[in-house]
Amino acid sequence: MPSPAPVLRAQDLVQVLSGRRVLDAVSLTVSPGRRLGVIGENGAGKSTLLRLLAGAGHPVSGTVERPTDLGFLHQELPFTARETITDVVEAALREARADLAALDRLGTELAATAEESPAYADLLAAYERTLARAQAREVWDADRRAARALDGLGLGGLAPTRTLGSLSGGQRGRLALAALLVRRPTALLLDEPTNHLDDAAAAFLEERLRELPGAVVLASHDRAFLDAVCTDLLDLDPAVGGPVRHGGTYTEYRAVRAAARARWEERYAAEQEEVERLRERAGVSAHRVAPNRWRSDNEKMGYGRRGNRVEHQVSRRVRDAHRRLADLERTRLPAPPPPLRFRPARGLALAAGPDGPLLALRDVRVPGRLALDRLDVAPDARLLVSGPNGAGKSTLLAVLAGYLEHEGTAEAADGLTVGLLPQDTVFAEGGRTAAEFWVRRLGAARAERVPLTALGLFAARDLDTPVARLSAGQRRRLALALLVADPPGLLLLDEPTNHLSPALCDELEEALGPGPGAIVLASHDRWLRRRWTGGELRLTATD
């Protein structure tokens, strides 16, 4: 009887890093053929969870059950810089070659062993186990699969003798991913696998993962990838009952999450109303039963007959209100985190008038980077800048922001304020804490009206962290928070969904619809581009 298919299982995982509880009693089970997507904000514990599942770290408490044949997409390949692409591919093919050699050996031994021999049953069982493993790994197709994986991930044009030291970081990451697809392990763990992939490579990866018979767990911010691949989702972002497990696609989960958010808001509002009602009842009733309260003449006439009874009834209601209020204060829901919303743009007076452009470019040239004959940005523009790497998307945004010298003309309307969210965010005031930096940039009055933690972009625990010690993702969210709290008339966003959780990406897209002013953005985000309803400017690479 064949052994049951191995599963990947974690039970009550707890992990603490730098004094902070990153994972709190997280449990999951992933059976063969299921693909679990782990989502959540940066710092929610996605990478930590994958490391624990892989055995690359030890939890404070909890257990992990994993198949022996497990593949984990590491940040760096376990090879030296002098080794070649061929070395990596051959290492990935080693198990397939070993299975084929074992089948040949066991087949030869079976043919030479009589069926009535005591050794025959053991040989047959070993042959069946090896055959089942070989079939699951599709070892007869391994060489073709290797060539297909390299080509599908954009590495087919590289010489097999290229050393790893001569490859870019993105190429090394794609090579590591190709090696795992060649191996076809029983369980596969992937951390942000679509980083460094173009649309075609991402689509190729999606198809390959859907074909795998084993268990897959992946952490990703890529909503299109999650929607195309995952059969289940685990959301580590804060929720009323802790991490949320959902069976279904990302599209389905968005609807479930929206409904859950609505229920949370309704329950919270109802509890707040009940708290205020109980507080008022306790206060008013207590005033009515105060022993020295003045009474009207009519009250005095009947007070002797019914005073004690009334005092007792009201006093009991006061005690009940206080008791119910104490219970509710102890168990009531936390406030739902605020959704991301832009504040109105301030002080924008445009000499061009409502029908004129905010910004007009003519015959703009940045040698080797951008060639654009004309662009008019209207006051209500929603413009997506698309094109391949090297087409000049980031260069165009820098020109629009006035940060880059160029040939040609750029005429802005009087009073126009422009804000740019670049891909790489660096702040000069690295010694200030995030809270201090926020007040200095916005001013004390506006910073008080719009607290940094009220935007859904920054955690309270990070307020006292010096800006220089913030991660790249935290610095980027801090820069985005500045633009959300004090938006310009022209908002320029370069890959705005980088380093944001899927839920926050959804909120950002919704916030871009109504305002604050004109918006021009460049993005590789397939989900965002597929759902974009504004205009589009597609750039082509310059010679």
QUIVENLIN-V775136 format. One record per backbone hydrogen bond with DSSP energy under -1.0 kcal/mol. NH is the residue of the N-H (numbers start at 1). CO is the residue of the C=O. If there is no record, write none. Layout:
# QUIVENLIN-V775136
nh->(NH:NH)
co->(CO:CO)
This chain:
# QUIVENLIN-V775136
nh->(8:9:10:11:13:14:15:17:20:22:23:26:28:30:33:34:36:37:38:39:44:49:50:51:52:53:54:56:60:61:63:65:70:71:73:74:79:83:85:86:88:89:90:91:92:93:97:98:99:100:101:102:103:104:105:106:107:108:109:110:111:112:113:117:120:123:124:125:126:127:128:129:130:131:132:133:134:135:136:137:139:141:142:145:146:147:148:149:150:151:152:153:154:155:158:162:164:165:166:167:172:173:174:175:176:177:178:179:180:181:182:183:184:187:188:189:190:192:195:197:202:203:204:205:206:207:208:209:210:215:216:217:218:219:220:226:227:228:229:230:231:232:233:234:235:236:242:244:246:248:253:254:255:256:257:258:259:260:261:262:263:264:265:266:267:268:269:270:271:272:273:274:275:276:277:278:279:280:281:282:283:284:285:286:287:288:289:290:293:300:301:302:303:306:307:310:311:312:313:314:315:316:317:318:319:320:321:322:323:324:325:326:327:328:329:330:331:332:343:353:358:359:360:361:362:363:364:365:366:369:370:372:375:377:381:383:384:385:386:391:396:397:398:399:400:401:402:403:407:409:411:413:416:419:421:430:432:434:435:437:438:439:440:441:442:443:447:448:449:450:454:455:462:463:465:467:468:469:470:475:476:477:478:479:480:481:482:483:484:485:486:490:491:492:493:494:495:498:500:505:506:507:508:509:510:511:512:518:519:520:521:522:529:530:531:535:537:539)
co->(30:65:28:63:26:61:23:20:17:15:15:13:10:8:214:31:216:232:218:234:41:45:46:47:48:49:50:51:14:14:11:9:68:187:189:72:77:80:162:160:84:85:86:87:88:89:93:94:95:96:97:98:99:100:101:102:103:104:105:106:107:108:110:114:117:119:120:121:122:123:124:125:126:127:128:129:130:131:132:133:134:138:139:141:142:143:144:145:146:147:148:149:151:150:155:159:83:81:163:164:168:169:170:171:172:173:174:175:176:177:178:179:180:69:215:71:217:219:192:194:198:199:200:201:202:203:204:205:206:186:34:188:36:190:38:222:223:224:225:226:35:35:246:37:244:39:239:235:233:231:249:250:251:252:253:254:255:256:257:258:259:260:261:262:263:264:265:266:267:268:269:270:271:272:273:274:275:276:277:278:279:280:281:282:283:284:285:287:290:296:297:298:299:302:303:306:307:308:309:310:311:312:313:314:315:316:317:318:319:320:321:322:323:324:325:326:327:328:484:350:377:377:411:375:409:373:372:407:370:366:366:364:361:359:378:519:535:521:537:388:392:393:394:395:396:397:399:398:365:362:360:358:413:490:492:428:429:465:463:433:434:435:436:437:438:439:443:444:445:446:451:452:459:460:462:432:430:466:467:471:472:473:474:475:476:477:478:479:480:481:482:417:518:419:520:421:522:495:497:501:502:503:504:505:506:507:508:489:381:491:383:493:525:526:527:382:384:386)
